[in-house]
Amino acid sequence: MDYSSSPMTTEFTGQRPQTANLEDPLYYLSNMDTIVSWVADHHADLLTERERTRLVAFADLATGPRALLTRMVMRTGELFRADKLLYPELPVPEAEALKLLVQEGWLDNSPELSLDDLFRLFTLAELRPVFGGWLHQQGHPKTLGKAQMRELLAEAFSEPKPLQHWLAEAVGEQAPEVVQLQDMALFDRIRLMFFGNLRQSWTDFVLVELGVQQFEPVPFTPESRAFQHRSEVDGYLQMHQCRERLDRGEPATEVWADVPGPVDNPWLTSRRDRLLLELGRQAERQGEQELALQVWAASGHREARLKQLRLLERMKRFDEAWAIACQWRTSELTDAEAQGLNRLLKRLAPKVGADKPEPVDNPTLREFTLTLPKPDTGTVELAALRHLGTDDAPVFYVENTLINALFGLLCWPVIFKPLPGAFFHPFHIGPADLTREDFVARRQQAFEEHFGLLKTHAYKQHILDTFQTKQGIANPFVFWPVLDEELLELALHCIPPRHLEALFRRLLTNIKEHRSGFPDLIRLVPDAEQPEQRYEMIEVKGPGDRLQDHQVRWLEFFAREGIPASVCYVRWQGDEASL
């Protein structure tokens, strides 16, 4: 395909790209070709003429050189020893492929190397002949370790130079060749536009047999792209560089100066908010408290506000913290945020002469204890399940799978709505913005429409139809191996729709946290007269086990909403005397 002249595809309507079979020794090359062609087709307008030309040149490379170049791009760093590049699956010798890649400008075979580069590429045994004479003249023994040698050489050998200048006197013409990749910036840009992030490596796609997984077909249009302008790609890359600098421990004040300003792109805004969250943490660790406050105030990340308030409290700026906290209290908060804020207000109140906030009236949890024979095999949950289940009231081990699946099946079209920044390629298990703060807000109307089905009789058939038509297709809320139609039908008969809506709405307030913490078991009583008596969720705790915070929050929610749930504490027969 001539990437330099083809217009960007407005919607992917042809055959969807396929991943290679791992039985093909060059499967990774097929997957790399898929990535390059996908980005060239769907993001051509965000590439420069030179970049498009380079992608054409990549596609035109013979199989052997293209496969070797792919292997090098996938590895860490840009410098490689030619004698260490051993890939027997290549259809040509490595030396022949390297020669062509040098000729075509993909590799530089005489790069300048720093002392650090040299010590990364060569062994202690190879380096001793190079620096032994100098070290001996300085009065150092020949038995120095690699780290000690590097430290002693740092000041005298600080200038980069070609490998031949480093090793010529020691090994002469036998010096191995070192090559450097020349287009890593382009490949990083391609990786970003394909994955939507630089956290994922090439191996996340190139070395994975994605063919064993089925993916929901999502239409790709120019409007659904996360990046609409090249400047947005540049901004993301700039933010990524800032994050890397923070990870290296650079002063937060220096990194802050290079953070891009606010943007109109909501997807990039969330990325910037996360960067500012980490920048504030770094600033506080480095003693830059005022900068930390400034950065967290500018971040829209849900964790930033509480960190800002806690720092103000430590700085004894109680009035300022109290004013911000009181204003924040009127916002819609997640359970974790509300819990942290209430604790903070309780501490701040006496410092500012205010009344302490009313204590949260947490409901009493339903609990019961079972004393059972200790089984030879199996978990405590299975022991409780066998004891509690009857023919009229079967018990199922569902934990986080059932409620999530019911939600995922009801709201399938909403989850896979092709919004900007949600899908970057055809191989997503779910939307890339799933745990972002604005995931629900961007889909609010669509969620309300599907929740509206719960007020009619249509929701049951809708969920069952989706179960049939989407069987096996990846969905972040549906774990197919543990889901069957009999359990779905029984659950839909027993769980009242108003309870489902309450559960689903809480799930959406914090998807990252609320997808877990559901009770282990569910008891279904289909013949009970009252709908509220047709099911019960049961959290099982064995000897010495206790409820986790996120489990307690779910159980308290159940109690407030009138959703039947309880905690079952299991004790083993014969252990009572030790209690």
Helices and strands as residue ranges (DSSP letters): H 27-42, G 44-46, H 49-60, H 63-74, E 79-81, G 82-84, H 94-103, E 107-108, E 112-113, H 115-121, H 124-137, H 146-153, E 161-162, H 163-171, G 172-174, E 178-181, H 184-195, H 203-206, G 210-212, G 222-224, H 230-247, H 252-256, H 266-285, H 289-298, H 304-314, H 318-329, H 335-352, E 367-372, H 380-388, E 395-397, H 401-410, H 412-415, G 441-443, H 444-451, G 452-455, H 458-469, G 480-482, H 485-494, H 497-509, H 511-514, E 521-524, G 531-533, E 535-541, H 549-561, E 565-572, G 576-578
